Amino acid sequence: MVNIFAKVPVFFREVRVELTKVSWTSRKELIGATGIVLFATAILTAYIGVLDFVLSKAVSLVLK
């Protein structure tokens, strides 16, 4: 049985090597993508809120 603690340093070395291969996005790209996500989230939130309001009013009218 191989000692698990002997594998830990090898694992971290391999992680470091793999992280050098990653193509990281630029700050400008990251800010742009974040803006798009926030905008889409706001639009979807507004849509769901309006839909919830309309449906709740419709249900309350039907139940009266």
C-alpha positions in Angstrom: 0.0 0.0 0.0 1.4 3.4 -1.0 1.5 6.0 1.6 -1.1 8.7 0.8 1.1 11.5 2.3 3.8 10.7 -0.2 1.4 11.5 -3.0 0.4 15.0 -1.7 3.6 16.9 -2.9 3.3 15.2 -6.3 -0.3 16.2 -6.6 0.5 19.9 -5.9 3.4 19.8 -8.4 1.1 18.5 -11.1 -1.5 21.1 -10.2 1.1 23.8 -10.6 2.1 22.5 -14.0 -1.5 22.3 -15.2 -2.2 25.9 -14.0 0.6 27.2 -16.2 -1.3 25.7 -19.2 -4.5 27.6 -18.5 -5.4 30.5 -20.8 -6.6 33.1 -18.3 -9.0 35.8 -19.5 -8.0 39.4 -19.4 -9.4 41.8 -16.9 -11.4 43.6 -19.6 -13.0 40.3 -20.8 -13.8 39.4 -17.2 -15.5 42.7 -16.5 -17.5 42.5 -19.8 -18.7 38.9 -19.1 -19.6 39.9 -15.5 -21.7 42.9 -16.9 -23.5 40.6 -19.3 -24.3 38.1 -16.5 -25.6 40.9 -14.2 -27.7 42.4 -17.0 -29.2 39.0 -18.0 -29.9 38.3 -14.3 -31.7 41.6 -13.8 -33.8 41.1 -17.0 -34.8 37.6 -15.9 -35.5 38.7 -12.4 -37.8 41.5 -13.7 -39.6 39.0 -16.1 -40.2 36.5 -13.3 -41.4 39.2 -10.9 -43.9 40.6 -13.4 -45.1 37.1 -14.3 -45.5 36.2 -10.7 -47.5 39.3 -10.0 -49.8 38.8 -13.0 -50.4 35.1 -12.2 -51.0 35.8 -8.5 -53.6 38.5 -9.5 -55.2 36.0 -11.9 -55.4 33.3 -9.3 -56.9 35.7 -6.7 -59.6 36.7 -9.2 -60.5 33.1 -10.0 -60.7 32.2 -6.3 -63.0 35.1 -5.4 
